[in-house]
Every structure is written in C-alpha cells, then in structure tokens.
Amino acid sequence: MMSAIVEISGVSKSFTIPSVRRDTVREHALDMFRRRPQERLQVLRDVSFEMRRGESLGIMGRNGSGKSTLLKILSGIYAADSGSVVVRGAVTPILELGVGWNPNLNAIDNIELLGTVMGLSLRALRAARDEILAFADLERFAQLELRHYSSGMAARLAYAVAFRAVREVLILDEIFAVGDASFKQRCEEKYRELHRSGRSLLLVSHNPRLIGEFCDRALLLEHGRIVLDAPGTQVGERYLSMLTDTEAARAS
C-alpha cells in the first residue's frame, strides 16, 4: 500500500460577498458611509480524501462545485476555514496561466523568471532552455516579448516550464484543453512519463475521457462536497449523467 502524500480532512471554505447590487453613482457614494450587507458563500463543505504517493488523481465537477478553491488550498494560496491539510512533498501548481509572467520580457527571460518561482535554479533553467522552447514549439519566438504572444503561445510556454519544474506533486488545471493537437499529444506523453516516474499528479478536467484514461482514481465534487470517490472511468460516467439530468430538467 502506497503512503499518502496528501491528506485532506474535514476541509471547509467560504467567502464573504456583497449581497446588495449598486448600479448608480449615488448608490456607490452612499455605500461609502454605511455598512454594506454581506452574505457567506459556502464553497467547500467538510471535504476529506487522501492522495497516495505516485497516484494520478482526477477531480471533476460542474463550474462552481469548488474545484478551483480546493486546488488553491492544496497549493497554499488559500487557507481553509476548518479542517486539516497535510502535504508531504513539494508542490508545483499550474492553476492560472500568466501568473508570474512579465509581458515586457522575452520568452527566455520569462522562462528564468517563472522557473525560479517554481523552484528551479538559474543554472538548471539555462541548461534546459532549448528543450523548454522546443516543447512549447516557440524556438522562433524566443526573443519576442511576451506582450506580443497570443494566449495559446503563452499557455504552451507556461506548461513547458511547469513540466520541467515538477517536483513531488504536480497540480494541473485543464492542461489538455490548451494548444493544438500536436502540443496536446506532447503533454499527454509527458504526463504518462511523470506518472511512470512515480510523481503524484492531480488533474482537473471536464473531459471524462481524459480522467478515465489518465487517472487511477477520481473525485466528483458537487456543491462543495465529494459525492463520488471511484475509478476515473466511473467518475467520468457519473459526471456525464449529472450533466444530462440537469439539461433534461431545464428542458422540462
């Protein structure tokens, strides 16, 4: 039995949001002098699970189910309101593309900038620079400032750096939705390679095929709770069924 590298126990998280809409300048001005009504939005509710060392774990759920919040708690970006989070290894998260970039620097400088943030040394990054650019298929644009990159080009560069910087736990949010068919294939091959090497991988996707093919096990979130913890194919089927039931209810 593989030991747990991630242990989540009873984790809950909520956010405070304004409950009154302001449409006019007068309403905005008045709100400066009075207390604004607020409400609590409960995003995660008593979430518990373990991720085994070397496991590829998938997470599925409709928009608003709490997936992104859970990933940010695992990555140390958010603190949980209650419960415990134990991660026994260094985490490399890729959650929001573009975070850490400097648009006025070229690709080479940004590789060094983002790579050092992810924990790589400058020496290692400079040695791997050509491989990173080749993986992202951006050799011709190495000297181009990132503000001239398309969103797809910037995404490919971010993932190429992340795959080089991966430590013990890699968290990926919808990676296989980025880039053209050739880049997606390279990402899939790299994912399999990391899995074979014993890395612990956490993959969020809305694609049941990917979860079934790449994940040993998966979680299905709904309204901030885990409603299913099962093999990836089973979770993918349940997710599709959930979407179908929702569409049928709307049509009726």
Secondary structure, 3 states (H helix, E strand, C coil): CCCEEEEEEEEEEEEEEECCCCCCHHHHHHHCCCCCCEEEEEEEEEEEEEEECCCEEEEEECCCCCHHHHHHHHCCCCCCCEEEEEECCCEEEECCCCCCCCCCCEHHHHHHHHHHHCCCCHHHHHHHHHHHHHHHCCHHHCCCEHHHCCHHHHHHHHHHHHHHHCCCEEEEECHHHCCCHHHHHHHHHHHHHHHHCCCEEEEECCCHHHHHHHCCEEEEEECCEEEEEECHHHHHHHHHHHHHHHHHHHHC
